[in-house]
Amino acid sequence: MSGPKEYLVISSSLRPSSRSRILAEYLREYYESQQVSCAFLDLRAVNLPLCDGETAYSHPDVARCAKLITDARVIIAAAPVYNFDVCAALKNLIELTGDSWEDKVVGFLCAAGGSSSYMSVMSVANSLMLDFRCLIIPRFVYATRNDFNDEKVPTDEIKGRVARLAQASLATKNAV
Ligand SMILES: Cc1cc2nc3c(=O)[nH]c(=O)nc-3n(C[C@H](O)[C@H](O)[C@H](O)COP(=O)(O)O)c2cc1C
């Protein structure tokens, strides 16, 4: 986990061969190609408790994650689609870090099994807007396994979409 930065990329899949993490890593590379350094929070690298609304908040890894989120202006969350929603690990992070999300610009990179679940991010997007007044970048990247080649490299089409999401996030710099 790197230090706090204006841009934060969160990889929330706990799966070793995650495709959403590949999207998150590509986004980080893209930011670096634009001379934008970003923090990278991989939820596999922290040991977050399940949110119980009480004692879990005092776990040291919750404080580490909350600091990264607080310090960021833009947060791009990469997530697997599970049961027509983002994965529970990302929702748990949001439950644990709540107010840290206040007024952030937020975007999403999603990996899914099929093309039918493309609106799955809306539930968490709505809650971030309503609970924490986040501004949601209306340019979700949504990828299935067909959007990666055999070496798990995203297609040029998906790379282009990640780049456009990054550009949209950079364009909010003076708008927010
Ligand atoms: C518990 C579970 C629920 C899932 N639910 C959906 C779903 O509702 N829609 C869908 O398109 N894919 C679903 N999938 C497939 C995952 O989105 C897909 O495997 C994706 O690549 C996971 O992201 P990751 O590779 O970053 O871990 C589900 C997978 C699991 C394990």
PDBQT file of the ligand as one rigid body, heavy atoms in Angstrom, charges set to zero:
ROOT
HETATM    1  C1  LIG A 201     -20.391 -14.932  -5.698  1.00  0.00    +0.000 C 
HETATM    2  C2  LIG A 201     -20.315 -14.490  -7.136  1.00  0.00    +0.000 A 
HETATM    3  C3  LIG A 201     -21.370 -13.790  -7.675  1.00  0.00    +0.000 A 
HETATM    4  C4  LIG A 201     -21.317 -13.359  -8.989  1.00  0.00    +0.000 A 
HETATM    5  N1  LIG A 201     -22.372 -12.635  -9.488  1.00  0.00    +0.000 NA
HETATM    6  C5  LIG A 201     -22.303 -12.162 -10.748  1.00  0.00    +0.000 A 
HETATM    7  C6  LIG A 201     -23.366 -11.365 -11.280  1.00  0.00    +0.000 A 
HETATM    8  O1  LIG A 201     -24.360 -11.070 -10.631  1.00  0.00    +0.000 OA
HETATM    9  N2  LIG A 201     -23.232 -10.921 -12.551  1.00  0.00    +0.000 N 
HETATM   10  C7  LIG A 201     -22.145 -11.222 -13.340  1.00  0.00    +0.000 A 
HETATM   11  O2  LIG A 201     -22.091 -10.782 -14.487  1.00  0.00    +0.000 OA
HETATM   12  N3  LIG A 201     -21.118 -11.957 -12.845  1.00  0.00    +0.000 NA
HETATM   13  C8  LIG A 201     -21.177 -12.431 -11.579  1.00  0.00    +0.000 A 
HETATM   14  N4  LIG A 201     -20.114 -13.156 -11.081  1.00  0.00    +0.000 N 
HETATM   15  C9  LIG A 201     -18.912 -13.370 -11.908  1.00  0.00    +0.000 C 
HETATM   16  C10 LIG A 201     -17.808 -12.346 -11.535  1.00  0.00    +0.000 C 
HETATM   17  O3  LIG A 201     -18.266 -11.018 -11.665  1.00  0.00    +0.000 OA
HETATM   18  C11 LIG A 201     -16.596 -12.546 -12.460  1.00  0.00    +0.000 C 
HETATM   19  O4  LIG A 201     -16.004 -13.791 -12.177  1.00  0.00    +0.000 OA
HETATM   20  C12 LIG A 201     -15.561 -11.438 -12.314  1.00  0.00    +0.000 C 
HETATM   21  O5  LIG A 201     -14.498 -11.685 -13.191  1.00  0.00    +0.000 OA
HETATM   22  C13 LIG A 201     -15.041 -11.341 -10.896  1.00  0.00    +0.000 C 
HETATM   23  O6  LIG A 201     -14.156 -10.255 -10.775  1.00  0.00    +0.000 OA
HETATM   24  P1  LIG A 201     -12.592 -10.472 -10.493  1.00  0.00    +0.000 P 
HETATM   25  O7  LIG A 201     -12.067 -11.257 -11.671  1.00  0.00    +0.000 OA
HETATM   26  O8  LIG A 201     -12.017  -9.106 -10.415  1.00  0.00    +0.000 OA
HETATM   27  O9  LIG A 201     -12.462 -11.219  -9.201  1.00  0.00    +0.000 OA
HETATM   28  C14 LIG A 201     -20.179 -13.642  -9.786  1.00  0.00    +0.000 A 
HETATM   29  C15 LIG A 201     -19.111 -14.360  -9.225  1.00  0.00    +0.000 A 
HETATM   30  C16 LIG A 201     -19.168 -14.779  -7.917  1.00  0.00    +0.000 A 
HETATM   31  C17 LIG A 201     -17.995 -15.531  -7.339  1.00  0.00    +0.000 C 
ENDROOT
TORSDOF 0
